[in-house]
């Protein structure tokens, strides 16, 4: 007690010397006279708090037995006043006794009769205690664990006293624990948002913009199953739409516009871009307004400013980036019926914003100090710029190409760094999951290094598909050895797609327990990694076709080919894997064509690979007897045909070329039944039902089979190839079959 003031020492001694509650209560009043405000630093407050003891304060809080001449709530009032004063200090707000009795404060704010004026201060001070406790991580953890989220939601939803305080406490907890805060309480989440959004729409005071920020925090914490379909019976999506529409179409300043844009961004993340189209008469109007506002904001914040000045509004600009990324992806679907003038205005606005983004990235590329030693928020902001630029480049293939090429090496460097960090983090998390150590509630990305949770390369892949078609873009990628990183990325994403459960212990195997479902997060990751592999395949296909000499001599591309040979046969033959199967199969054929000199006939891996590739090409078409024996795309392929049609033609063309280089592969076509099965199918198909390009692909393949294997002629004759040639006018095949 050497650091305590004399007055505090005296009070502590008296409080500790008290033999009963009456003496301690009297000592409390003495403390208020002896201890001055200047004495009340953290150490003095803690000493007083421990001398009083929480058990005594709790007794005062719960006691109903008061002297007849005292107000009924006198003891409670004294206790809560003392606690609210102490709670302002972190050391006391997070004290184990304080945290252990958080339920007492919750009971007070829930059960006290707010209509009694004597209780108003009492309730306010209880809220003050809870708000101070919720300001610190141990307090947030305690509130989360005892279900404060649902209890605060109930208070606000039922119009209890001081509901804004309840909202602030709730926001503190959900901002820390995110979607886990609403586990099993989707109904409560919707009820809360229905109430807040109604207030948000109808309140025209400054509180409207406070609610705007609160809604932003709550939607950031929402669970992924919340979407426009699941909320069709809820009022909050339309309430927020109307309120934001009114705000953003009004003459407002930065103080009002910034929270509105942030809210619009996060709600589009949660409900998808369709939320902006709720106006039945002019659905595109609000969507176009948001794009205009976001692009203008990006230019205002990025142009002619230092990076330090830009970071002052990083949250706002990042929100604009998020909206633009989603909007650009949506525009690529051509789902919106826009007039030509609207399209031109849209393009001009987007081009201006991305010119600002590219210019800033170009400046940053020349100042590596920021990249190496910048703060975490600065690095996250740079990543946000790269991510939104990647979305733009994936759709826009011609604008600002010179500037894009100039900044591309820097962008690739950033993307590769985040990929390696993300991969390392992902592997560690998987190990935790498999060892059942990952059962703690998930928190926000502030835990650990947030950069290890951003795989920028994954977002850049669609843009790289376009850039590899262009000579300059491809040259930059090859000069920076990007193909090596992509090879590693392919292997990483394959490890996710082809996830193998850890072995079941022998004791559990004997029990024959049902196999548990895969975690939802892993299922989502598998779906995303399939898409990533498809993009990587497209990039490698472009390089293989356009840089044939390099690929022919490259050990890396030989390794890539071997990877496909070894792994593709392991992919499950199910409809949802068809597109992935097709990309890997055709990339393998293209590599086999270029690397044929490295392939050995007795290599078992190539045998299995050829078999599954034949299956992909063979099963694409069938004869539909119900449609007059027309040749049609097989039902299993029909729903994915837009994605695999070009692959099928490229695969047939490449297989034909491989037959000329490696005639022994024709044996697989015969042994599998593909060669004769194709002839039988074409013989059954009615004349005129085969599209010209499909007919050409089949004829070219059959011609190359005849040239590659002398046994094919007899086989084809046995299957009446003459009728096929006559019916479908296969002139070239007829010459090969029947020339003297």
C-alpha positions in Angstrom: 0.0 0.0 0.0 3.1 2.3 -0.2 1.8 4.0 -3.4 -1.7 4.8 -2.0 -2.6 8.3 -0.7 -3.1 8.7 3.0 -6.9 9.3 2.7 -7.2 6.1 0.6 -5.1 4.1 3.1 -7.3 5.3 5.9 -10.5 4.2 4.1 -9.1 0.9 3.1 -8.1 0.2 6.8 -11.6 1.2 8.0 -13.3 -0.9 5.4 -11.2 -4.0 6.1 -11.7 -3.5 9.9 -15.5 -3.5 9.5 -17.0 -6.4 11.5 -20.3 -6.5 9.8 -22.3 -5.1 6.9 -23.7 -2.2 8.9 -20.1 -1.0 9.8 -19.0 -1.5 6.2 -22.0 0.5 4.9 -21.1 3.4 7.3 -17.4 3.2 6.1 -18.6 3.7 2.5 -20.1 7.1 3.4 -16.9 8.0 5.2 -14.9 7.1 2.1 -17.0 9.6 0.0 -16.0 12.4 2.4 -12.3 11.5 2.8 -11.3 10.5 -0.8 -11.0 13.3 -3.2 -11.2 13.1 -7.0 -7.5 13.7 -7.4 -6.8 10.6 -5.3 -8.7 8.3 -7.6 -6.1 6.9 -9.9 -6.2 3.3 -10.9 -4.2 1.9 -8.0 -6.2 3.8 -5.4 -9.5 2.7 -7.0 -8.5 -0.9 -7.1 -7.4 -0.9 -3.5 -10.8 0.6 -2.5 -12.7 -1.8 -4.7 -11.0 -4.9 -3.1 -11.4 -3.4 0.4 -15.1 -3.0 -0.1 -15.4 -6.5 -1.7 -17.8 -7.4 -4.5 -19.7 -9.9 -2.2 -20.8 -6.9 -0.1 -21.8 -4.8 -3.1 -23.7 -7.7 -4.6 -25.5 -8.1 -1.3 -26.5 -4.5 -1.5 -27.7 -4.9 -5.1 -29.9 -7.9 -4.3 -31.2 -6.8 -0.9 -34.9 -5.9 -0.5 -34.7 -5.5 3.3 -34.2 -1.7 3.9 -35.1 0.5 6.9 -38.6 1.7 6.9 -37.6 5.4 6.5 -35.4 4.7 3.5 -36.3 4.6 -0.2 -36.7 0.9 -1.4 -33.8 1.1 -3.8 -31.3 2.9 -1.5 -28.9 -0.1 -1.1 -29.1 -0.9 -4.8 -28.5 2.7 -5.7 -25.4 3.0 -3.5 -23.9 -0.3 -4.9 -24.5 0.5 -8.5 -23.1 4.1 -8.1 -19.9 2.7 -6.6 -19.6 0.1 -9.3 -20.2 2.5 -12.2 -17.4 4.7 -10.8 -15.0 1.9 -10.4 -15.8 0.3 -13.8 -14.2 3.1 -15.7 -10.8 1.6 -15.0 -9.8 -1.3 -17.2 -8.1 -3.2 -14.3 -11.4 -3.1 -12.3 -13.8 -3.5 -15.3 -11.9 -6.8 -16.1 -11.5 -7.9 -12.5 -12.6 -11.5 -11.9 -15.2 -10.5 -9.3 -16.7 -7.9 -11.7 -16.8 -10.3 -14.6 -18.3 -13.1 -12.4 -21.3 -10.8 -11.6 -22.1 -9.5 -15.1 -25.3 -11.5 -15.0 -26.4 -9.3 -12.0 -26.1 -6.2 -14.2 -28.0 -7.9 -17.0 -30.8 -8.8 -14.7 -31.0 -5.2 -13.5 -31.4 -3.7 -17.0 -33.9 -6.4 -18.0 -36.2 -6.6 -15.0 -36.2 -3.2 -13.3 -39.4 -1.2 -13.8 -38.3 1.8 -15.9 -41.6 3.7 -15.3 -40.5 4.3 -11.7 -38.5 7.5 -11.7 -36.5 6.4 -8.7 -35.0 3.6 -10.9 -34.0 5.7 -13.9 -30.5 6.6 -12.6 -30.2 3.0 -11.2 -30.7 1.6 -14.7 -28.4 4.1 -16.3 -25.6 3.3 -14.0 -26.1 -0.5 -14.6 -25.8 0.2 -18.3 -22.7 2.3 -17.7 -21.1 -0.7 -15.9 -21.9 -3.0 -18.8 -20.7 -0.5 -21.4 -17.3 -0.2 -19.6 -17.0 -3.9 -19.2 -17.8 -4.4 -22.9 -15.0 -2.0 -23.8 -12.4 -4.7 -23.0 -11.7 -8.1 -24.4 -12.3 -10.1 -21.2 -15.6 -8.3 -20.7 -16.6 -9.0 -24.3 -15.8 -12.7 -23.8 -17.9 -12.9 -20.6 -20.8 -11.1 -22.3 -20.6 -13.5 -25.3 -20.5 -16.6 -23.2 -23.5 -15.7 -21.0 -25.7 -14.9 -24.1 -25.7 -11.1 -23.8 -26.2 -10.7 -27.5 -29.7 -12.3 -27.5 -30.6 -10.5 -24.3 -29.6 -7.1 -25.6 -31.4 -7.8 -28.8 -34.5 -8.6 -26.8 -34.2 -5.3 -24.9 -34.0 -3.2 -28.0 -36.7 -5.2 -29.9 -39.2 -4.8 -27.1 -38.7 -1.1 -26.6 -37.3 -1.3 -23.1 -35.7 1.7 -21.4 -32.3 3.1 -22.8 -32.2 0.8 -25.8 -29.4 2.6 -27.5 -27.1 1.6 -24.6 -28.2 -2.0 -25.2 -27.3 -1.7 -28.9 -23.8 -0.3 -28.1 -23.1 -3.2 -25.8 -24.3 -5.6 -28.4 -22.2 -4.1 -31.1 -19.1 -4.4 -28.9 -19.6 -8.1 -28.6 -20.6 -9.0 -32.2 -17.8 -6.9 -33.6 -15.4 -9.2 -31.7 -17.1 -12.6 -32.3 -18.7 -12.0 -35.7 -21.2 -14.6 -37.0 -20.6 -16.9 -34.0 -22.6 -14.3 -32.0 -25.8 -15.3 -33.8 -25.3 -19.0 -33.7 -28.8 -20.5 -33.5 -30.4 -17.1 -33.3 -31.1 -16.1 -36.9 -34.7 -15.2 -35.9 -33.4 -12.9 -33.2 -31.0 -11.2 -35.6 -33.9 -10.6 -38.1 -36.2 -9.2 -35.4 -33.5 -6.8 -34.2 -32.7 -5.6 -37.7 -36.4 -5.2 -38.4 -36.7 -2.8 -35.4 -33.5 -0.9 -36.0 -34.1 -0.5 -39.7 -37.6 0.9 -39.1 -36.1 3.4 -36.7 -33.4 4.1 -39.3 -36.0 4.8 -42.0 -38.3 6.9 -40.0 -36.0 8.9 -37.7 -34.8 12.1 -39.4 -32.6 13.4 -36.5 -28.8 12.9 -36.2 -29.6 9.6 -34.6 -30.3 8.3 -38.1 -26.6 8.3 -38.9 -25.7 6.7 -35.6 -28.1 3.9 -36.5 -26.5 3.7 -39.9 -23.1 2.8 -38.3 -24.8 0.4 -35.9 -26.5 -1.4 -38.8 -23.1 -1.5 -40.6 -21.5 -3.3 -37.5 -24.4 -5.8 -37.2 -24.4 -6.7 -40.9 -20.6 -7.2 -40.7 -21.3 -9.8 -38.0 -24.2 -11.6 -39.9 -24.1 -15.3 -40.7 -23.5 -16.4 -44.3 -26.9 -18.0 -44.6 -28.5 -14.6 -44.5 -29.3 -13.5 -48.0 -32.1 -11.9 -50.0 -34.0 -15.1 -50.4 -33.9 -16.1 -46.7 -35.0 -12.5 -45.7 -37.9 -12.3 -48.1 -40.4 -12.3 -45.2 -38.4 -9.7 -43.3 -38.8 -5.9 -43.5 -35.3 -4.8 -42.9 -33.8 -5.1 -46.4 -36.5 -2.8 -47.8 -36.4 -0.5 -44.9 -32.7 0.0 -45.3 -33.1 0.3 -49.0 -35.6 3.2 -48.6 -33.6 5.0 -46.0 -30.3 4.8 -48.0 -32.1 5.8 -51.1 -33.4 8.9 -49.4 -30.0 9.8 -47.8 -27.9 9.4 -50.9 -30.3 11.3 -53.2 -30.4 14.2 -50.8 -28.0 17.1 -50.4 -25.8 15.8 -47.7 -22.3 16.3 -46.4 -19.4 14.0 -45.8 -20.5 13.2 -42.2 -23.8 11.8 -43.6 -22.6 10.3 -46.9 -19.7 8.3 -45.5 -21.7 6.0 -43.1 -24.4 5.6 -45.8 -21.8 4.3 -48.4 -20.2 2.0 -45.8 -23.7 0.5 -45.0 -24.6 0.1 -48.7 -21.3 -1.7 -49.3 -21.7 -4.2 -46.5 -25.4 -4.9 -47.2 -24.5 -5.7 -50.8 -21.9 -8.1 -49.5 -24.6 -9.8 -47.3 -27.6 -9.7 -49.6 -25.9 -9.6 -53.1 -26.2 -6.8 -55.7 -29.9 -7.7 -56.3 -30.7 -5.7 -53.1 -29.9 -2.5 -55.1 -32.6 -3.4 -57.6 -35.6 -3.5 -55.3 -37.3 -0.5 -57.1 -39.7 -2.3 -59.5 -40.1 0.7 -61.9 -36.4 1.7 -62.3 -34.4 -1.1 -60.8 -31.0 0.1 -62.1 -31.3 3.7 -60.8 -30.0 3.1 -57.3 -27.4 0.6 -58.6 -26.0 3.2 -61.0 -26.2 5.9 -58.3 -24.0 3.8 -55.9 -21.5 3.2 -58.7 -21.2 6.9 -59.4 -20.9 7.8 -55.8 -18.3 5.1 -55.1 -16.2 6.0 -58.2 -16.3 9.7 -57.4 -15.3 8.9 -53.8 -12.4 6.8 -54.9 -11.0 9.5 -57.2 -11.5 12.2 -54.5 -9.7 10.2 -51.9 -6.8 8.8 -54.0 -6.0 11.6 -56.4 -3.4 14.3 -55.4 -3.0 13.0 -51.9 -0.2 11.5 -49.9 -0.6 7.9 -48.8 -0.8 9.1 -45.2 -3.7 11.4 -46.1 -5.4 8.6 -48.0 -5.1 6.3 -45.0 -7.2 8.7 -42.9 -10.3 7.6 -44.9 -9.1 4.0 -45.6 -12.3 2.4 -44.2 -14.5 4.5 -46.5 -12.4 3.8 -49.6 -12.2 0.1 -48.9 -16.0 0.0 -48.6 -16.2 1.6 -52.0 -13.7 -0.9 -53.4 -15.9 -3.8 -52.0 -19.0 -2.4 -53.7 -17.3 -1.8 -57.0 -15.8 -5.3 -57.0 -19.3 -6.9 -56.5 -20.9 -4.5 -59.0 -18.3 -5.3 -61.7 -18.8 -9.0 -61.3 -22.5 -8.5 -61.6 -22.2 -6.3 -64.7 -20.2 -9.1 -66.4 -23.3 -11.3 -66.3 -25.2 -8.8 -68.6 -28.3 -9.2 -66.4 -29.0 -5.5 -66.3 -30.8 -3.9 -69.2 -28.9 -0.6 -69.6 -29.3 2.1 -72.2 -26.3 2.9 -74.3 -25.9 6.3 -72.6 -25.9 4.6 -69.2 -23.3 2.1 -70.3 -21.0 4.9 -71.5 -21.4 6.9 -68.2 -20.7 3.7 -66.3 -17.6 2.9 -68.2 -16.3 6.5 -67.9 -16.9 6.5 -64.2 -15.2 3.1 -63.6 -12.2 4.0 -65.9 -11.7 7.2 -63.9 -11.7 5.3 -60.6 -9.3 2.6 -61.8 -7.0 5.1 -63.3 -6.6 6.6 -59.8 -6.1 3.1 -58.3 -3.4 2.2 -60.9 -1.6 5.5 -60.4 -1.5 5.1 -56.7 -0.2 1.5 -57.0 2.4 2.7 -59.5 3.6 5.3 -56.9 3.7 2.7 -54.1 5.7 0.3 -56.3 8.5 2.8 -56.3 8.4 3.1 -52.5 9.1 -0.4 -51.2 9.5 1.0 -47.6 5.8 1.2 -47.3 5.4 -2.4 -48.5 8.1 -3.8 -46.2 7.6 -1.8 -43.1 4.1 -0.4 -43.4 1.5 -0.9 -40.7 -1.0 -3.7 -40.9 -3.9 -1.3 -41.9 -1.7 0.2 -44.7 -0.9 -3.3 -46.1 -4.6 -4.3 -45.9 -5.6 -1.2 -47.8 -3.0 -1.9 -50.5 -4.4 -5.5 -50.8 -7.9 -4.0 -51.1 -6.7 -1.9 -54.1 -5.1 -4.9 -55.8 -8.3 -7.0 -55.2 -10.6 -4.4 -56.8 -8.2 -3.9 -59.6 -8.2 -7.7 -60.2 -12.0 -7.6 -60.6 -11.7 -4.8 -63.1 -9.0 -6.5 -65.2 -11.0 -9.7 -65.2 -13.7 -8.0 -67.2 -12.0 -5.0 -68.9 -9.4 -6.3 -71.4 -8.3 -3.2 -73.2 -8.4 0.0 -71.1 -5.1 1.5 -69.8 -3.0 -1.4 -70.9 0.3 0.5 -70.8 -0.3 1.5 -67.2 -1.5 -2.0 -66.3 1.7 -3.5 -67.7 3.8 -1.0 -65.8 2.3 -2.0 -62.5 1.8 -5.7 -63.2 5.2 -6.9 -61.8 4.5 -5.1 -58.5 1.0 -6.6 -58.4 2.3 -10.1 -59.0 4.8 -9.7 -56.2 2.1 -8.7 -53.7 -0.2 -11.5 -54.8 2.6 -14.1 -54.5 3.5 -12.9 -51.0 -0.1 -13.1 -49.8 -0.5 -16.6 -51.4 2.5 -18.0 -49.6 1.3 -16.5 -46.3 -2.2 -17.7 -46.8 -1.1 -21.2 -47.7 1.0 -21.4 -44.6 -1.9 -20.2 -42.4 -4.4 -22.5 -44.1 -2.3 -25.6 -43.5 -1.8 -24.7 -39.8 -5.6 -24.2 -39.4 -6.3 -27.5 -41.1 -3.9 -29.3 -38.7 -5.8 -27.6 -35.8 -9.1 -28.7 -37.2 -8.1 -32.3 -37.7 -6.7 -32.4 -34.1 -10.0 -31.0 -32.7 -8.3 -27.9 -31.4 -10.3 -25.4 -33.5 -13.5 -25.4 -31.5 -13.2 -21.9 -30.1 -15.7 -19.3 -31.3 -14.3 -17.6 -34.5 -13.4 -14.0 -34.1 -12.7 -11.2 -36.5 -9.6 -11.0 -38.8 -7.8 -8.9 -36.1 -6.7 -12.2 -34.5 -3.3 -13.1 -35.8 -1.9 -11.6 -39.0 -4.8 -10.5 -41.2 -2.5 -10.6 -44.3 -2.2 -14.4 -44.0 -6.0 -14.5 -44.6 -5.9 -12.7 -47.9 -5.0 -14.7 -50.9 -4.7 -12.0 -53.5 -3.4 -14.4 -56.2 -6.8 -16.2 -56.0 -8.5 -13.0 -57.0 -6.1 -12.1 -59.7 -6.4 -15.5 -61.5 -9.3 -14.5 -63.8 -7.4 -11.4 -64.9 -4.3 -13.4 -65.6 -6.4 -15.6 -68.0 -6.8 -12.5 -70.1 -3.3 -11.1 -69.7 -1.7 -14.4 -70.8 -3.4 -14.1 -74.2 -1.6 -10.7 -74.7 2.1 -10.9 -75.7 3.2 -8.2 -73.3 1.3 -9.5 -70.4 2.5 -13.0 -71.0 6.1 -11.8 -71.3 5.9 -10.0 -67.9 4.5 -13.2 -66.3 7.2 -15.4 -67.7 9.9 -12.9 -66.9 8.8 -12.9 -63.3 8.6 -16.8 -63.2 4.9 -16.6 -62.4 4.3 -20.0 -63.8 6.3 -21.5 -60.9 4.0 -19.9 -58.4 0.9 -21.0 -60.3 2.2 -24.5 -60.3 2.4 -24.4 -56.5 -1.1 -22.7 -56.3 -2.5 -25.6 -58.4 -1.1 -28.2 -56.1 -2.4 -26.2 -53.0 -5.9 -25.9 -54.4 -5.9 -29.5 -55.4 -5.1 -30.5 -51.8 -8.3 -28.7 -50.8 -10.5 -30.1 -53.6 -9.1 -33.6 -53.1 -9.3 -33.4 -49.3 -8.7 -36.7 -47.6 -10.1 -37.2 -44.1 -7.5 -38.1 -41.4 -7.4 -41.8 -40.7 -10.0 -43.1 -38.2 -8.4 -44.7 -35.0 -8.8 -48.5 -34.9 -11.0 -48.3 -31.8 -13.5 -46.1 -33.6 -13.4 -48.1 -36.8 -14.7 -51.1 -34.9 -17.7 -49.1 -33.7 -18.7 -48.4 -37.3 -19.8 -44.9 -36.6 -21.4 -42.9 -39.5 -18.9 -40.7 -41.3 -19.5 -37.1 -40.1 -20.3 -34.4 -42.7 -17.4 -32.2 -43.8 -17.3 -28.8 -42.0 -19.2 -26.1 -43.9 -16.1 -24.0 -44.2 -14.2 -26.8 -45.8 -17.1 -27.4 -48.3 -17.0 -23.8 -49.2 -13.2 -23.8 -49.6 -13.4 -26.9 -51.9 -15.9 -25.1 -54.1 -13.7 -22.0 -54.3 -10.6 -24.1 -55.0 -12.3 -25.8 -57.9 -12.9 -22.4 -59.5 -9.3 -21.4 -58.8 -8.0 -24.6 -60.5 -10.1 -23.9 -63.5 -8.6 -20.4 -63.9 -5.1 -21.8 -63.4 -5.8 -24.4 -66.1 -6.9 -21.6 -68.5 -3.8 -19.6 -67.8 -1.6 -22.7 -68.5 -3.5 -23.5 -71.6 -2.9 -20.1 -73.0 0.8 -20.3 -72.2 1.0 -23.9 -73.7 -0.6 -22.8 -77.0 1.1 -19.5 -77.4 4.6 -20.4 -76.0 4.9 -23.9 -77.5 8.7 -23.9 -77.8 9.1 -22.8 -74.2 6.7 -25.5 -72.9 8.3 -28.1 -75.1 11.7 -27.6 -73.3 10.4 -26.7 -69.8 11.0 -29.1 -66.9 8.3 -27.2 -65.0 5.6 -28.0 -67.6 6.8 -31.6 -67.7 6.2 -31.6 -63.9 2.8 -30.0 -64.4 1.9 -32.7 -67.0 3.0 -35.4 -64.6 0.9 -33.8 -61.8 -2.2 -34.0 -64.0 -1.5 -37.6 -65.1 -1.1 -38.7 -61.4 -4.1 -36.8 -60.0 -6.9 -36.5 -62.5 -7.8 -40.2 -62.3 -8.4 -39.7 -58.6 -11.1 -37.1 -59.2 -14.6 -38.4 -58.5 -16.7 -39.0 -61.6 -19.7 -36.9 -60.5 -21.6 -34.1 -62.4 -20.3 -31.3 -60.1 -16.7 -32.2 -61.1 -17.3 -32.2 -64.8 -16.0 -28.7 -65.6 -12.9 -29.2 -63.4 -12.4 -32.6 -65.0 -12.6 -31.1 -68.5 -10.1 -28.4 -67.8 -7.5 -30.7 -66.3 -8.1 -33.3 -69.0 -7.6 -30.9 -71.9 -4.6 -29.1 -70.3 -3.1 -32.6 -70.0 -3.7 -33.2 -73.7 -2.1 -29.9 -74.7 0.9 -30.6 -72.5 1.2 -34.2 -73.8 1.2 -32.8 -77.4 4.1 -30.5 -76.5 5.9 -32.9 -74.3 5.4 -36.1 -76.2 9.1 -36.9 -76.4 9.2 -37.1 -72.6 6.3 -39.7 -72.5 6.9 -43.4 -72.2 4.4 -45.9 -73.5 4.7 -48.1 -70.4 4.1 -45.3 -68.0 1.1 -46.5 -65.9 0.0 -42.9 -65.0 -0.5 -41.9 -68.6 -2.6 -45.0 -69.2 -5.0 -44.0 -66.4 -5.0 -40.4 -67.5 -5.9 -41.3 -71.1 -8.7 -43.5 -69.9 -10.4 -40.8 -67.9 -9.8 -38.2 -70.6 -11.4 -40.5 -73.2 -14.4 -40.8 -70.9 -14.8 -37.0 -70.8 -14.7 -36.7 -74.6 -16.8 -39.8 -75.3 -19.7 -39.2 -73.0 -20.4 -35.6 -74.2 -22.8 -36.7 -77.0 -25.6 -39.2 -77.3 -28.4 -40.1 -79.7 -31.8 -39.2 -78.3 -34.4 -41.6 -79.6 -37.2 -39.5 -78.2 -36.1 -36.6 -80.6 -36.1 -38.7 -83.7 -32.6 -40.1 -83.2 -31.0 -36.6 -83.1 -27.4 -36.3 -81.9 -27.6 -34.2 -78.6 -25.4 -33.2 -75.7 -25.7 -35.7 -73.0 -27.9 -34.8 -70.1 -25.0 -34.9 -67.6 -23.2 -32.3 -69.7 -26.2 -30.1 -70.7 -26.2 -27.9 -67.6 -22.5 -27.3 -67.9 -22.2 -27.2 -71.7 -21.5 -23.4 -71.9 -18.4 -24.0 -69.7 -17.2 -27.2 -71.4 -18.2 -26.8 -75.1 -15.0 -25.2 -76.2 -13.0 -27.6 -74.0 -14.6 -30.5 -75.8 -13.7 -29.2 -79.2 -10.2 -28.3 -78.2 -9.9 -31.7 -76.6 -11.0 -33.6 -79.7 -8.7 -31.5 -81.9 -5.7 -32.0 -79.6 -6.4 -35.8 -79.2 -6.4 -36.0 -83.0 -3.0 -34.3 -83.2 -1.6 -36.6 -80.5 -2.6 -39.7 -82.4 -0.4 -38.5 -85.2 2.5 -38.0 -82.8 1.9 -41.0 -80.6 0.1 -43.7 -82.7 0.1 -46.2 -79.8 -2.5 -44.1 -78.0 -5.0 -45.2 -80.6 -5.0 -48.6 -78.8 -6.7 -47.0 -75.9 -9.4 -45.6 -78.2 -10.0 -49.1 -79.5 -9.7 -51.1 -76.2 -12.0 -48.7 -74.4 -14.7 -49.0 -77.1 -14.6 -45.3 -77.9 -13.6 -45.7 -81.5 -16.3 -48.2 -82.4 -18.8 -46.5 -80.0 -18.4 -43.2 -81.9 -19.1 -44.9 -85.2 -22.2 -46.6 -83.8 -23.5 -43.4 -82.4 -23.0 -41.5 -85.7 -24.6 -44.3 -87.6 -27.8 -44.0 -85.5 -27.9 -40.2 -85.6 -30.3 -38.8 -88.2 -28.9 -36.8 -91.1 -29.0 -33.1 -90.4 -29.0 -33.4 -86.6 -25.3 -32.9 -86.2 -24.0 -29.3 -86.1 -21.3 -28.6 -88.7 -18.5 -28.0 -86.2 -19.3 -31.1 -84.2 -19.4 -33.2 -87.4 -16.0 -31.8 -88.4 -14.6 -32.7 -84.9 -15.8 -36.3 -85.2 -14.6 -36.8 -88.7 -11.2 -35.4 -88.0 -10.8 -37.7 -85.0 -11.9 -40.8 -87.0 -9.5 -39.9 -89.9 -6.6 -39.6 -87.5 -7.5 -42.9 -85.9 -7.4 -44.6 -89.4 -4.0 -43.0 -90.0 -2.6 -44.0 -86.7 -3.6 -47.7 -86.5 -3.9 -50.1 -89.4 -6.4 -52.3 -87.5 -8.9 -49.5 -87.4 -10.2 -49.9 -91.0 -11.4 -53.4 -90.4 -13.0 -52.4 -87.1 -14.8 -49.5 -88.7 -16.0 -51.6 -91.6 -17.4 -54.1 -89.1 -19.4 -51.3 -87.6 -20.7 -50.1 -91.0 -18.6 -47.0 -91.4 -19.8 -46.7 -95.0 -23.3 -45.8 -93.9 -21.8 -43.1 -91.6 -19.8 -41.6 -94.4 -22.7 -41.6 -96.8 -25.3 -40.3 -94.2 -23.2 -37.4 -92.9 -21.1 -36.8 -96.0 -17.7 -37.6 -94.3 -15.8 -37.1 -97.6 -12.3 -37.1 -96.0 -13.0 -40.2 -93.9 -14.4 -42.0 -97.0 -11.2 -41.3 -98.9 -9.1 -42.7 -96.1 -11.3 -45.8 -95.7 -12.0 -46.8 -99.3 -9.1 -45.5 -101.4 -7.5 -48.2 -103.5 
